[in-house]
Amino acid sequence: MSSWKNFETNAIRVQTGRSSQREHSVPIFATSGFIFEDSEQARALFAGELEGNIYTRYSNPNTDEFIQKLALLEGVEDGVATASGMAAMFASIAAFLEQGDHLLICRSVFGSTHQITTQLLPRWGITHTYVDIDDTDNWEKEIRDNTKMIFLETPSNPGLDVIDLEQVGAMAKRHNLLLNVDNCFATPYLQNPAKYGADIITHSATKFIDGQGRVIGGAVLGSKEVMEKVRFFARHTGPAMSPFHGWLLSRSLETLAVRMEKHCENAMKLALHLDKHPLVRSVKYPFLPSHPKYEVAKKQMRHGGGLITFELEGGLAQGRKFMDSLSMISLSANLGDTRTIATHPASTTHSKLSPEERASVGITDGLIRISVGLEHIDDIIADIDQALQGN
Ligand SMILES: *Cc1c(COP(=O)(O)O)cnc(C)c1O
């Protein structure tokens, strides 16, 4: 596979899926199976002596192009594309952990990752310990003889907490543990966890990677050796991404850099605006100097990302009133879209937690999460301002 020096060029010019038709843009290989030239080729492909496509549950030119390109952008050798982010999270854990193993996991992970950890893994005798996101100095104390993996998200959802990847990477190495990082919020454009020793990088491609709210998809990435286990798991349990989604997502990567630049520019402007707004109690954004891990964020991220949280004066009722007063900004649980989205975690995504549980992961009743889109920043700010006034 050819590669170039810079992120943008690789994101556009890696086109492993071309056919023999000399097309400029790669076509969609909508086929479940591939034909063999003869029985010897079929035998050799199945035996793994020849590389090539056999069946789309195993591999397909479109999903391959997407995943090989994403691996290059993350600075790792290999990857497996999955039908959703959660299929990627599950495969990245289930491919490695066995009965009796222990998982060290940061407390504020995505809701379904939490359900896998607390409801499904115990069925197979896999235990876990939750560790606090702002207490990495004490994580080491929680490592047991049977600990095999550390799983974390940074920046976290919805708290936008930042974990020092260099620190945790060194810890994982000292104890010979697999470090698994959900890099969904940052994308490979803003942060490459492999640089700090992450063995496994997981993504929901549904978010900024697609970036246009069209696709559900995911990815697990790592070295060839690490991915061998994930590939075996995926080949036989079947969380394969469809060729159409692979095709779309490979196109999406072509614009990831320019989109992330603009998401981050808009988010920074909105964060600065809200920071001095009298009706806003506090704002959290990784690249605001007031963020408790500002220095860490600056060290490991190119920009601050596309998400902001802020705290309204007043509680649940105020939060809901603000949401109902928005006119352009969408109310949705999704994020990483061209369209700006507002979410009120306490009454939606995290409503099943008790107020104490919510507090422990930094979700107060007045907390609003904004996934800052690519509309003109003046229109985004105008809508938020009028909704704040209406409060
Ligand atoms: C959305 C999300 C997931 C799950 O991805 P799906 O594509 O919805 O399955 C996992 N982790 C994070 C951080 C997410 O935001």
Boltz pocket constraint, residues with backbone or C-beta under 6 A from the ligand:
constraints:
  - pocket:
      binder: B
      contacts: [[A, 84], [A, 85], [A, 86], [A, 87], [A, 89], [A, 110], [A, 153], [A, 157], [A, 182], [A, 184], [A, 185], [A, 203], [A, 204], [A, 205], [A, 206], [A, 207], [A, 216], [A, 217], [A, 218]]
      max_distance: 6.0
